Amino acid sequence: MSGGRVLVTGGAGYVGSIVAGALLDSGRSVRVLDSLAVGSGDSVVHFRHREAFEFLRGDVRDGQVRSSALEGVDTVVHLAAIVGDPACARDPDVARAVNLEATSALIEACADHGVARFVFASTCSNYGKMVDGDAFATEDWELRPVSLYAETKVAAELEVLAAARAGFATSCLRFATVYGVSPRMRFDLTVNEFARDALVGGELVVYGEEFWRPYIHVRDAARAVAAVLVAPAEQVAGEVFNVGSTDENFRKKDLVEMLLARLPDTTVTRVAQTEDPRNYRVSFDKIRSRLGFSVTTSVDRGIDEVLALLRSGAVEDPYADAFRN
């Protein structure tokens, strides 16, 4: 991949730091905008010697910051967000301001700066609780958000897609639940959290083990962003893509079985839930058929990767707040 400068908002985050690196490696110039509200910026410090990399610390809600960040940019990958249900519930007004209002303002600012591509990070959580639990949700299924996080993503998607026009190709990527090792590591994501608790704590407490979720490795999430950016604009403009693999839909009980195969002495406490607000399996056929995208890492391999990180001693305290959103 080659081309003009890409702005990656939230580019020092768990997914963003991998995306920034992948785009740099592809030959793109990358500007990262991040407020560092979560994390210290260490996740991108190793890029700073590269001429094609620029870091801008700032808040995407600030109009002057947005304008500066967009100077000389032809592509925007918009990852900056208050991510996850707990973080959004903690301060709903901030969640709406960052996830929805700032997204709308950023789209408007793109018109003033001649931006040609806009890729928006959304979530499969938008499917909420599916009416038919045995089906696989496609991109045209009804969205049933059951949390503020998903509500803001659904509303922002509508604005992103409505903004698509000639010369401005907007796309929405509904990511499966992400896992794996990243420079800005998180242990508050299900696969990473389970691996940590089983290895370090020797115990898993599992709520609602029968409910389904799809999963994707963080490196594959970054590869999906790159796949959209290299595709012809007419293939992706005004389009939504689920990002993951249909084979990588799992219940929590499936994850537990994978961990017990590695750590058989783990104590597992199962907390029954007859009702879960989210239960969804997702189809990823569209991104495979349209863009030729497929994942390269499975949850099974990802568990080994996280366990190896923990065993290496590189993470002094995986329960520290620094590893949570």
C-alpha positions as CSV (number, residue, x, y, z in Angstrom):
1,M,0.0,0.0,0.0
2,S,1.2,3.5,-0.7
3,G,-0.4,6.9,-0.9
4,G,-0.8,10.1,1.1
5,R,-0.9,10.7,4.8
6,V,-3.3,8.8,7.0
7,L,-4.7,10.2,10.2
8,V,-5.3,7.5,12.8
9,T,-7.4,8.9,15.7
10,G,-6.9,6.9,18.8
11,G,-3.7,5.6,17.2
12,A,-1.9,5.0,20.6
13,G,-4.6,2.6,21.8
14,Y,-4.9,-1.1,21.9
15,V,-6.0,-1.5,18.3
16,G,-4.7,1.9,17.0
17,S,-1.1,1.2,17.8
18,I,-1.2,-1.9,15.7
19,V,-3.0,-0.1,12.9
20,A,-0.5,2.7,12.9
21,G,2.4,0.2,12.6
22,A,0.7,-1.8,9.8
23,L,0.1,1.4,7.8
24,L,3.7,2.6,8.3
25,D,5.0,-0.8,7.2
26,S,2.8,-0.6,4.1
27,G,4.5,2.6,3.0
28,R,1.9,5.2,4.2
29,S,2.7,8.3,6.1
30,V,0.9,8.2,9.4
31,R,-0.2,10.9,11.8
32,V,-1.6,9.6,15.1
33,L,-4.0,11.8,17.1
34,D,-4.5,10.6,20.7
35,S,-5.4,12.3,23.9
36,L,-3.6,9.6,26.0
37,A,-6.6,9.6,28.3
38,V,-5.8,5.9,28.6
39,G,-2.2,4.9,28.3
40,S,1.1,6.9,28.2
41,G,2.0,6.9,24.6
42,D,4.7,4.2,25.1
43,S,2.8,2.1,22.5
44,V,3.9,4.3,19.7
45,V,7.2,5.6,21.0
46,H,9.1,3.1,18.8
47,F,7.7,4.8,15.7
48,R,9.1,8.2,16.5
49,H,12.4,7.7,14.7
50,R,10.5,7.0,11.4
51,E,10.2,10.1,9.1
52,A,6.8,9.0,7.9
53,F,5.4,9.1,11.5
54,E,4.0,12.0,13.4
55,F,2.3,12.1,16.8
56,L,-0.2,14.7,17.8
57,R,-1.5,14.7,21.4
58,G,-4.9,16.2,21.5
59,D,-8.7,15.6,22.0
60,V,-10.8,14.8,19.0
61,R,-13.6,16.9,20.6
62,D,-11.5,20.1,20.1
63,G,-12.1,21.8,16.8
64,Q,-8.7,23.4,16.6
65,V,-7.1,20.0,17.2
66,R,-9.3,18.4,14.5
67,S,-8.2,21.0,12.0
68,S,-4.5,20.6,12.8
69,A,-4.8,16.9,12.6
70,L,-6.4,16.9,9.2
71,E,-3.9,19.2,7.5
72,G,-2.4,17.4,4.6
73,V,-4.4,14.2,5.2
74,D,-6.2,12.3,2.5
75,T,-7.4,9.3,4.6
76,V,-8.9,9.1,8.1
77,V,-9.1,5.9,10.3
78,H,-11.3,6.9,13.1
79,L,-10.7,4.7,16.2
80,A,-10.8,7.3,19.0
81,A,-13.7,6.4,21.3
82,I,-14.8,5.7,24.8
83,V,-14.7,1.9,24.3
84,G,-16.8,-0.7,26.1
85,D,-19.9,-0.8,28.3
86,P,-18.2,-0.1,31.7
87,A,-16.2,2.9,30.4
88,C,-19.3,4.5,28.7
89,A,-21.5,3.9,31.8
90,R,-19.0,5.6,34.0
91,D,-19.5,9.0,32.2
92,P,-22.4,8.9,29.7
93,D,-22.0,12.5,28.7
94,V,-18.4,12.1,27.8
95,A,-19.2,8.9,25.9
96,R,-21.8,10.6,23.8
97,A,-19.5,13.6,23.2
98,V,-16.5,11.5,22.1
99,N,-18.3,8.6,20.3
100,L,-21.0,10.5,18.5
101,E,-20.6,14.2,18.6
102,A,-16.9,14.3,17.8
103,T,-17.4,11.7,15.0
104,S,-20.0,14.0,13.4
105,A,-17.7,17.0,13.7
106,L,-14.8,15.1,12.3
107,I,-16.8,14.0,9.3
108,E,-17.7,17.7,8.6
109,A,-14.1,18.8,9.0
110,C,-13.0,16.2,6.5
111,A,-15.0,18.1,3.8
112,D,-13.0,21.3,4.5
113,H,-9.7,19.4,4.1
114,G,-10.3,17.3,1.0
115,V,-10.2,14.0,2.8
116,A,-11.0,11.1,0.3
117,R,-11.4,8.1,2.6
118,F,-13.0,7.7,6.0
119,V,-12.9,4.4,7.9
120,F,-15.0,4.2,11.1
121,A,-14.4,1.6,13.8
122,S,-17.7,0.2,15.0
123,T,-18.6,-3.0,16.8
124,C,-20.5,-6.2,16.5
125,S,-22.1,-5.3,19.8
126,N,-24.5,-3.3,17.7
127,Y,-26.4,-6.6,17.1
128,G,-27.2,-6.8,20.8
129,K,-29.5,-9.7,21.6
130,M,-30.6,-11.4,18.4
131,V,-34.1,-12.7,18.0
132,D,-32.9,-15.9,16.5
133,G,-29.9,-17.1,18.6
134,D,-29.1,-19.8,16.1
135,A,-28.6,-17.5,13.1
136,F,-25.6,-15.6,12.0
137,A,-26.0,-11.8,11.7
138,T,-25.1,-10.2,8.4
139,E,-24.5,-6.5,7.8
140,D,-28.1,-5.8,6.9
141,W,-29.6,-7.3,10.0
142,E,-31.6,-5.2,12.5
143,L,-29.4,-3.5,15.1
144,R,-30.5,-4.0,18.7
145,P,-28.0,-2.1,20.9
146,V,-28.5,-2.8,24.6
147,S,-25.7,-0.5,26.0
148,L,-24.8,3.1,25.7
149,Y,-21.5,2.1,23.9
150,A,-23.4,0.3,21.2
151,E,-26.1,3.0,21.0
152,T,-23.4,5.6,20.3
153,K,-21.8,3.4,17.7
154,V,-25.1,2.7,15.9
155,A,-25.9,6.4,15.8
156,A,-22.4,7.3,14.6
157,E,-22.6,4.7,11.8
158,L,-25.7,6.3,10.4
159,E,-23.8,9.6,10.1
160,V,-20.7,8.1,8.6
161,L,-22.7,6.2,6.0
162,A,-24.9,9.2,5.2
163,A,-21.8,11.3,4.5
164,A,-20.6,9.0,1.7
165,R,-20.5,10.9,-1.6
166,A,-18.4,11.2,-4.8
167,G,-14.9,11.8,-3.7
168,F,-15.5,10.9,-0.1
169,A,-15.7,7.1,0.5
170,T,-16.9,6.3,4.0
171,S,-16.9,2.8,5.5
172,C,-17.9,1.2,8.8
173,L,-16.1,-1.8,10.3
174,R,-18.0,-3.7,12.9
175,F,-15.2,-5.5,14.7
176,A,-15.7,-8.7,16.6
177,T,-14.4,-8.7,20.2
178,V,-10.7,-8.1,19.9
179,Y,-8.0,-10.1,21.7
180,G,-4.2,-10.7,21.5
181,V,-1.0,-8.9,22.4
182,S,-0.6,-5.2,21.6
183,P,1.9,-2.5,22.6
184,R,-0.9,-0.9,24.6
185,M,-1.9,-4.1,26.3
186,R,-5.4,-4.7,27.7
187,F,-6.5,-7.4,30.1
188,D,-10.1,-6.3,30.3
189,L,-11.1,-8.1,27.0
190,T,-12.6,-11.6,27.4
191,V,-9.9,-13.8,25.9
192,N,-7.0,-11.8,27.4
193,E,-8.8,-11.6,30.8
194,F,-9.5,-15.3,30.9
195,A,-5.9,-16.2,30.0
196,R,-4.6,-13.9,32.7
197,D,-7.0,-15.2,35.4
198,A,-6.3,-18.8,34.6
199,L,-2.5,-18.5,34.6
200,V,-1.9,-15.8,37.2
201,G,-4.9,-16.3,39.5
202,G,-5.5,-19.9,38.9
203,E,-9.2,-19.3,38.9
204,L,-11.9,-18.4,36.4
205,V,-15.3,-16.9,37.3
206,V,-17.5,-17.2,34.2
207,Y,-20.9,-15.5,33.8
208,G,-23.3,-16.6,31.2
209,E,-21.1,-19.3,29.6
210,E,-23.7,-20.3,27.0
211,F,-23.9,-16.9,25.2
212,W,-22.2,-16.3,21.9
213,R,-19.7,-13.7,20.7
214,P,-17.4,-13.5,17.7
215,Y,-13.6,-12.8,18.3
216,I,-10.8,-11.4,16.2
217,H,-7.0,-11.0,16.9
218,V,-5.9,-7.4,17.1
219,R,-3.4,-7.9,14.2
220,D,-6.2,-9.2,12.0
221,A,-8.3,-6.1,12.9
222,A,-5.5,-3.9,11.7
223,R,-5.3,-6.0,8.5
224,A,-9.0,-5.4,7.8
225,V,-8.4,-1.7,8.0
226,A,-5.6,-2.0,5.5
227,A,-7.8,-4.1,3.2
228,V,-10.5,-1.4,3.1
229,L,-7.9,1.3,2.3
230,V,-6.4,-0.6,-0.7
231,A,-9.8,-1.6,-2.1
232,P,-11.2,0.6,-4.9
233,A,-13.4,3.3,-3.5
234,E,-16.5,2.1,-5.2
235,Q,-16.2,-1.3,-3.4
236,V,-16.3,0.2,0.1
237,A,-18.0,3.6,-0.2
238,G,-21.1,3.7,2.0
239,E,-20.6,0.1,3.1
240,V,-20.6,-1.8,6.4
241,F,-18.3,-4.8,6.9
242,N,-18.4,-7.2,9.8
243,V,-14.7,-7.9,10.7
244,G,-13.8,-11.4,11.9
245,S,-14.3,-15.0,10.9
246,T,-17.5,-17.0,11.0
247,D,-15.5,-19.9,12.4
248,E,-14.4,-17.7,15.3
249,N,-17.8,-17.4,17.0
250,F,-17.5,-18.9,20.5
251,R,-19.3,-19.2,23.8
252,K,-17.5,-18.5,27.0
253,K,-17.6,-22.2,27.8
254,D,-15.6,-22.8,24.6
255,L,-12.9,-20.4,25.8
256,V,-12.8,-22.1,29.2
257,E,-12.3,-25.5,27.5
258,M,-9.4,-24.1,25.5
259,L,-7.8,-22.8,28.7
260,L,-8.4,-26.0,30.7
261,A,-6.6,-28.0,28.0
262,R,-3.5,-25.9,28.8
263,L,-4.0,-25.2,32.5
264,P,-6.0,-28.2,33.8
265,D,-5.6,-27.2,37.5
266,T,-7.6,-24.0,37.0
267,T,-10.6,-23.6,39.3
268,V,-13.7,-22.7,37.3
269,T,-16.7,-21.1,39.0
270,R,-19.7,-21.0,36.7
271,V,-22.4,-18.4,37.4
272,A,-25.6,-19.2,35.7
273,Q,-27.4,-16.5,33.8
274,T,-30.8,-17.3,32.2
275,E,-30.8,-13.9,30.6
276,D,-28.0,-12.0,28.9
277,P,-28.6,-8.7,27.1
278,R,-26.1,-9.6,24.4
279,N,-26.1,-12.9,22.5
280,Y,-25.0,-12.9,18.9
281,R,-23.3,-15.0,16.3
282,V,-22.0,-13.1,13.3
283,S,-21.4,-13.9,9.6
284,F,-18.2,-12.5,8.1
285,D,-18.9,-13.6,4.5
286,K,-19.2,-10.1,3.1
287,I,-15.7,-8.9,3.9
288,R,-14.2,-12.2,2.6
289,S,-16.1,-12.2,-0.7
290,R,-15.9,-8.5,-1.3
291,L,-12.3,-7.8,-0.2
292,G,-10.7,-11.2,0.0
293,F,-10.1,-10.7,3.7
294,S,-9.7,-13.7,6.1
295,V,-8.1,-13.9,9.5
296,T,-4.7,-15.3,10.1
297,T,-4.9,-16.0,13.8
298,S,-7.4,-18.2,15.8
299,V,-8.5,-17.7,19.4
300,D,-6.8,-21.0,20.2
301,R,-3.4,-19.5,19.0
302,G,-4.2,-16.2,20.5
303,I,-4.5,-17.7,24.0
304,D,-1.0,-19.2,23.6
305,E,0.3,-15.8,22.7
306,V,-1.2,-14.1,25.7
307,L,0.0,-16.9,28.0
308,A,3.5,-16.5,26.6
309,L,3.5,-12.8,27.3
310,L,2.5,-13.4,30.9
311,R,5.0,-16.1,31.4
312,S,7.8,-13.9,30.0
313,G,7.6,-11.6,33.0
314,A,7.3,-8.6,30.7
315,V,4.1,-7.6,32.4
316,E,4.9,-6.9,36.1
317,D,1.2,-6.7,37.2
318,P,-1.4,-7.7,34.7
319,Y,-4.1,-6.6,37.1
320,A,-2.9,-3.0,37.1
321,D,-5.2,-0.2,36.0
322,A,-2.9,0.6,33.1
323,F,-4.1,-2.6,31.4
324,R,-7.8,-1.6,31.5
325,N,-10.0,0.9,29.8
